[in-house]
């Protein structure tokens, strides 16, 4: 009897849509169109005709292909993933969540981030290992299928989440993992 193959991890459609929206905000609609044109035909057509639905789940391989196309279209390195991660979190969290950020501290908002992470990815888990005024340490585990672009996006989004909650002079350092094919990462955030 052979083992059942593991299903490919998935990413929620809202993440795909948020990334392309952030790309349009940061680099313009032409850059977004160029990125879609550089995607494999089936994925590009799905984007072009509005087939990515926000509440649905899609293969993580599609997410990696989207990031590859974005980097090719912009000619940029992982810095574009960092900027997009920040922009997506800013856009996603400034609507109805604006009031929450006015009453919670950065270290408190981290406890909410574990739920936010699972809203976008069906594999992996974010744990806050330490959290106190001006300091936090977090670990992501079981993030099957992640590549460097995805990790940098997550780190940029994490920075913005802390800043939205009032972290000033934030320094964010990844000291374990967060590379291509790593299923884990650990980071420390320090703020004034």
N, C-alpha and C positions, 0 to 999 in steps of 0.2 A: 504494500500500500504506500503510495507516494504522498508526500505532504502537499497540502493545498497551497498554491502560490499566494504570497501576500499581495493584497490589493495595493495599487499605487496610492500614495498619499494624495490628498486633495486640498485645493485652495478655494475659498468661497468666491463667487463671482464678483461680489462687491470689491474685493481686493484688486482684481483685474481692472475693473472700471475706475476705481480710485487712482490707480497708478497711471492709467492713460489720461485721466482728467488732470492729475498733477503735472504730467508731462506737458500737456497743452498749456497749463498755467505758466510753467517754468520756461518752456522752450517754444511754445506756439503750436498752432494747429498743423502747420506744415511738418514739423518734427514728428507729431503724432501720426500723420498720414504716412510719412516715410517709414516709421517704425512698423506700422501695420503692413505696408507693402513688403517689408523685409521678412515678415513672418512666413513660416511654411503656409502653403496655399489654404489648407483646411482651417488653420487657426486664423489666418488673416481674413478669410471670407466670413468666419464666425463673428469676428469683431466688426467688419465692415457692414454687415447686415443686422447688427444688434442682437446677435445670438447669445451673448454672454449675459445671463440673467443674474442680478444681484444676489438672490437667496440660494442659488444653485451652487453645487460643488463641481469643480473641474480638476483634471489631472495636474499634479504639480509639475509634470514635464512641460505642460503648456505654459505654466508660469515662468519656468526657466527659459523657454523659447521666447516668450514676450520680452524678458529682460535682455536676452542676447540681441534681439532685434532693436530694442531701444538704444543699447550701447552702440550698435553698428550705425544706426540712423543719426545719432548725435555725435559720434566719434569721440565720446567721452569714456573715461574709466568708471570705477565704482563710485566716484563722487556724485554722479547723476543719481545713482540708487540711494545714496545718503540724502541728497536734496529732496528726492521724491518721497522717501520715507518720512521726512520731516513735514513736507507739504501735505501728504495724505493724512497724517495724524492731526495736523492743524485743521484741515478742512473737515475731517470726520468728527472732531471733538469740540468744535467751537459753536455748534448749533445749540441744541437743547442741553448739552453738557457744560456750557459756559458757566452756569450757576454752580455746578459741582466744583469746578476748578477754583471758584472764589472762596469756597469754604473748607477745602481739604488741603493738607500740606503735601509737598512732593513725596514724602515717605509714605503717606497714607494712600495716595493715588496709585502707588505701586501695587498695593493689594488688589486694586481694581484691574490692573493691567494683566493679571493672570487670566481673567475672564475675557478681556479684550482679545488677547492672543488666540484663545480657543474659538473666538468668533470668526477668525480668518483662516486658521489652519486646523485640519482634522487630525494631524499627528503632531506630536511634540507637546511639551508642557513647559510653562514658565513658572519658576519658583523664586520667591524673594527670600534669600538666605539670611540677610541682615537688613534692617531698616531703622534708621534713627535720624534725628535732625542733622541735615547736611551730609548724610552718607547712606549709600545703599549698595548691596551686592546681590546680583541676580544670576540665576542659571537657567538656561534653556536645555532641555534633554529630549531625546527621542525625535528630533526634527529630521526625519527621513526625507531625503530628496532635496534638501536645501543646498544651494550653491552660494558662492561668495556674494553675488548680487543680492540674493534674498536676505542673507545675514546683514549686509550693510543697510538694506532697507529697514529691517527690524531695529537695528541699532539707532538709525536716524529717527525712526518713529518713537523709540523709547526716550531719546533725548528730548524730543518735542513734548512728549507727555509730561516729563518732569518740569520742563520750562513753563508749560501751560498751568501747572500747579504752583508756580512761583519760584522754582529753582533759579537762582541767579549765579552767574559766573560758573556755569556747569562744566565739569571736566568728566568725560566719559571714557573709560579705558577697558578694552576687551583684552583679557589676559589669558584666556583659554579658549581654543576652538574658533568657530566662526569663519572657517575657510571652506573652499569647495569640498563637498561630500562629507563635511563634519556634521554629525548629528547632535552636537552639543556646542555650547558656548557659555562663558561666564564673564561677567563684566562688573566693574565697579564704577559708581557715579559719586562724585563729590561736588558739593555746591556751597555757596556762601549765603 
